[in-house]
Structures are given as C-alpha cells and as structure tokens.
C-alpha cells in the first residue's frame, strides 16, 4: 500500500503590486521555506501576516504549499 510522506512546506505571502495598463491586478509574492509540518493554521496566519507588515505593498493573502513523497 502506498503512503504519503511529508517532505517540505513553504509559506507564500501575496501582495497587491498595482494594476497593469489593461486594468488587471499585479500580484507579487514572497516565499518562506522550512515551515514546520505541525504549524497550525492560526500560528501560520499570524506569522505570515506579521512578516507581510514589513513590506510596503498591501497584504492580500497567504498560503501553505506542502510537498510530499509517495512511498511504496
């Protein structure tokens, strides 16, 4: 039976980078590596939103991207 094994997690913070000439929003991002597998949603949101405050661009959201291996 195959199983999933956690490898890494990355926290991505998204910022409003303005508008294009065509009126579409420009979305900028910053990635933070080595996020703990056990990080709770509340703790991760708090940490990433605090880091976002260091930027001049407005914070629009964040996500956690996990990479897993499929083991046999």
C-alpha angles and dihedrals in degrees: 000000000000121000136192118240120194113239110167143341130209128195114217122198119198126208136190105250096183130256135307122234087261092057097254120138118251110222118200124190142197123199127213115197133205097044110173116251089227095053109130122229091246094050093045093049091049094049096045094045090050091051089048090059088068090067126084091220120085116261113241104171151314140229141190116229115197127194119205135181121227106226127196 
